[in-house]
Amino acid sequence: MMKEENFALALLISKRAGLHGKALVSTSELAGITGFSQQSISRKLRSLETEGMISRKASTSGVEVALTQKGRAEERRVVPAQ
């Protein structure tokens, strides 16, 4: 099971991704939203990717991040449909 703060970051990514399923973000943008340092966000993203919860792809505008099937399943498990 992932750490609570990492799950919160995954939920933020999911919300930002919306219907497109992918969010184009920067670590500094996520740091500003969450209050974590840019380095902490980078470590958390790396951890989520290692756990198979997100996929990341670098681009010139930032990082394209998406929840994987495993990440979406964890989201549904923890946050039931309303």
C-alpha positions in Angstrom: 0.0 0.0 0.0 1.3 3.4 -0.9 2.0 6.2 1.6 -0.9 8.6 2.3 1.0 11.6 1.0 1.9 9.8 -2.2 -1.7 8.8 -2.6 -2.8 12.4 -2.2 -0.4 13.4 -4.9 -1.8 10.6 -7.2 -5.3 11.9 -6.5 -4.2 15.4 -7.5 -2.7 14.1 -10.7 -5.9 12.2 -11.4 -8.0 15.3 -10.9 -5.6 17.4 -13.1 -5.7 14.7 -15.8 -9.5 14.8 -16.0 -11.1 13.2 -19.0 -7.8 13.2 -21.0 -6.2 10.8 -18.5 -2.9 12.6 -18.7 -1.7 15.8 -17.0 1.1 18.0 -18.2 2.7 19.3 -15.0 6.1 20.4 -13.6 7.5 19.4 -10.3 7.7 23.1 -9.3 3.9 23.5 -10.1 3.1 20.4 -8.0 5.4 21.7 -5.2 3.5 25.0 -5.2 0.1 23.3 -5.0 1.1 20.8 -2.3 3.6 22.7 -0.2 6.3 20.0 -0.6 9.7 20.9 -2.1 10.4 20.3 -5.7 12.8 17.6 -4.8 10.2 15.9 -2.6 7.7 15.9 -5.4 10.3 14.4 -7.7 10.9 11.6 -5.2 7.2 11.0 -4.7 6.6 10.8 -8.4 9.5 8.4 -8.8 8.1 6.3 -5.9 4.6 6.2 -7.5 6.1 5.2 -10.8 8.1 2.4 -9.2 5.0 1.2 -7.5 3.2 1.1 -10.8 0.6 3.7 -9.9 1.6 6.3 -12.5 3.4 6.6 -15.8 5.6 9.5 -16.6 6.9 10.9 -19.9 9.2 13.9 -20.0 8.4 16.7 -22.5 9.8 20.1 -23.2 6.8 21.6 -21.3 7.1 19.5 -18.2 6.2 15.9 -17.4 3.2 14.1 -18.8 1.8 12.1 -15.9 -1.1 9.6 -15.9 -2.5 7.1 -13.5 -2.0 3.5 -14.6 -4.7 0.9 -14.4 -3.2 -0.1 -11.0 -3.4 3.5 -9.9 -7.0 3.9 -11.0 -7.9 0.7 -9.2 -6.3 2.0 -6.0 -8.2 5.2 -6.4 -11.5 3.4 -6.8 -10.7 1.2 -3.8 -9.9 4.2 -1.5 -12.4 6.7 -3.0 -15.6 5.0 -3.7 -17.9 6.3 -6.4 -20.5 8.8 -5.1 
